[in-house]
Amino acid sequence: MKPLTPKRLAWICGSLAVVLLSVVVISLRVGAVPISVIDLIVSLGRVAIGRSDQLPSEYSLIVFDIRLPRILLGILVGAALSVAGTGYQALLRNPLADPYVLGVSSGAALGAIISLIVASRASIAMPLAAFAGALATTAVVYFLGRRGGQIDTHTLLLVGIITASFLSAGIMFLMTTLSGGEQRGITFWLMGDLTSTKTPVGLGVLFTVLLIAIGAIYSTAADLNLLLSGEQEAMHLGVDVPRVKLVVYVSASLLTGLAVSVSGAIGYVGLLVPHVMRLLFGADHRLLIPTTALGGAIIIVIADMLARTIVAPTELPVGAMTALAGAPVFIYLLRRRLQ
Amino acid sequence: MSNATLNTSAASPARSAAPAELRLSVEQASYSYSAADRPAPLFTLEATSLHAHRKELVAIVGPNASGKSTLLRLLSGALRPLSGRVQLDGFEVGALDPRTRARRIAVVQQESPLLFPVRVDEFVLQGRHPYGQTLRFETAEDFAIAEQSLAQVGATHLRGRWMHRISGGEKQKVVLARALAQQPLLLLLDEPTLHLDIGAQVELLQQLRALAQSHGYTIVVVTHELNLAAEFADQVALLHRGKCLRSGTPAEVYRRDLLEQVFGASLEVETRPSGRPHVTPLARREDLRS
């Protein structure tokens, strides 16, 4: 066995960070207006040394005002949803758990829309309402997904999917109170969309919350490894089970609320990414959580790049891309479990 | 109920040198499941007392639903008694924080379900969890102790194998190794012989006896195997319908009338030359005739 050392952790995460950076550079280049790599590096270099005033104005506009914020948002959302998925999988002891499949994303979306109607404008209330929606939905699905005091894998998934469709109906109902223009915007947002880079609060704040929530889940990483063999087992091995469950429940809901409030319901990322990372690096959460965060960021940046290029000049919602890739994987994993 | 603490000499001569220190003390501990806990009929474990020393192997026997597992959960600190006390070296086990408790008490459950594949050595390292820091990167000492634990149960050769690819008997050894890696004072096993053939059962009990002697563990085993308990245990506690009917040496507890009443079967109890009892189930005469 290769033991997990801080060095190995740093190596793997560093490599993934390099991959992420490369994907970001490629993604900055790709689009309706092609920009050469050299120009891009020169521009990035100028920004880095604080001389952004020397940039050609069209680059500045396209790269730094349009593409970069969108990519940063993608990184945020990808990392948040993937780590939330990893957290739910450990918390619910269900490898098929994902914020979208469990209906938690829909709950967060419903919360966000209610805040839009009540507060009428995107504000700090929106991510908070999304967080509340995620918390409430997770609790409901958790309690309805139990059979005889135990969480039942398939009951849980069924409850999640039905909850999602129920909440979607609620969202449809609420949307009838909105004007036509707003309706179209929200429909696109619901499918998972990174185009509205006007976030309710600054990207800096969002990234801070992201890091705190991921950090909180990461602090329980060693405990989560044991929680996978059951709560009794984990308790006997020294895990403070109620505390760990609370931390993961609140943090995963916060991550989902955060992601949904800025980008709508992007599905299957929380399922796909942890599975790929487990195949690559094993099931140890001390390695899985950071690699999942980076992997989620990479996947979303790539998916968004495809979403805005394959049918250019029109765009697909990024949620459509992730569902195209994720749904078949979900079916495959489900069938493999049933056998 | 006879006081089991009086029992010492006959069962294990190796221990006769000095009176062993009292380690586990259960005083009139009772428990009752509330309706919310389980859908089954409400179950109550009536006030039970039990005392176990260092290096002692205690067997808890009794029919199904007699309260064996409940008693074990009280000992492990998973449940806190509604009345009475469960103390390990003078500390109330239910009041210890999970980490401290896991350094003193290790539990081998009937099933160790796995959600994702894990290798044998990683599994054993889990036993070092209560000793680690926040992220618990394993130290050289942790690896050495895990390795030593595998060796103690004779499972070093399984090291790199996947947990879900080894046999039931092998798995039982690895789960025991993980418990040993916790370096506990008290080792609790819930029906460890359940899926083992007779050879593996004897091997396991011999191992437990040897470990108790060499490392000073106090070991409590819940089992259905009356004869294994009689052969290897220093002390037996017989439970029936939530009551501890009797505890003491196997010879004190294994009375024919008592066992027949508890298990509802015709039994014969003999005393073997070693002084330990042996139980043989008897077919009723009418069964034989047909």
Interface residues (C-beta under 8 A of the other chain):
Chain A: M1 P3 L4 T5 P6 R93 P95 G148 G149 S219 A221 A222 D223 N225 L226 L228 S229 G230 Q232 E233 M235 H236 L237 G238 V239 D240 V241 R278 A283 D284 R286
Chain B: D37 R38 P39 S76 A78 D97 P98 R99 R101 A102 R103 I105 A106 V107 Q109 S112 P113 L114 L115 F116 P117 V118 R119 D121 E122 Q126 G127 H129 P130 G132 T134 L135 R136 F137 E138 F143 R159 G160 Q182
